[in-house]
Amino acid sequence: MNGDAVFWGSIITVVISVVIIIFLGFKVKNLIKSDAEKHGNQ
């Protein structure tokens, strides 16, 4: 049971990490796009 709990804890941690990385990737992409638009208007 203990090994199973560690296994599922690791899986959940990896899934959460991947979701956060994807979310941050979208945020950075949007920031770069909006920054490029601001510089393009100047």
C-alpha positions as CSV (number, residue, x, y, z in Angstrom):
1,M,0.0,0.0,0.0
2,N,2.8,2.4,0.9
3,G,4.6,1.8,-2.4
4,D,1.3,2.3,-4.3
5,A,0.7,5.7,-2.5
6,V,4.2,6.8,-3.4
7,F,3.7,5.7,-7.0
8,W,0.4,7.7,-7.4
9,G,1.9,10.6,-5.6
10,S,4.7,10.7,-8.1
11,I,2.3,10.4,-11.0
12,I,0.1,13.3,-9.7
13,T,3.2,15.4,-9.1
14,V,4.4,14.8,-12.7
15,V,1.0,15.6,-14.1
16,I,0.7,18.9,-12.1
17,S,4.3,19.9,-13.2
18,V,3.4,19.3,-16.8
19,V,0.2,21.3,-16.6
20,I,2.1,24.2,-14.9
21,I,4.8,24.1,-17.6
22,I,2.2,24.2,-20.4
23,F,0.4,27.1,-18.6
24,L,3.5,29.1,-18.2
25,G,4.4,28.4,-21.8
26,F,1.2,29.9,-23.0
27,K,1.6,32.9,-20.7
28,V,5.1,33.6,-22.0
29,K,3.9,33.2,-25.6
30,N,1.2,35.7,-25.0
31,L,3.6,38.1,-23.3
32,I,6.0,37.8,-26.2
33,K,3.2,38.4,-28.7
34,S,1.8,41.4,-27.0
35,D,5.3,42.8,-26.5
36,A,6.1,42.4,-30.2
37,E,2.8,44.1,-31.1
38,K,3.7,47.1,-28.8
39,H,7.1,47.4,-30.4
40,G,5.6,47.1,-33.9
41,N,3.3,50.0,-33.2
42,Q,6.1,52.3,-32.2
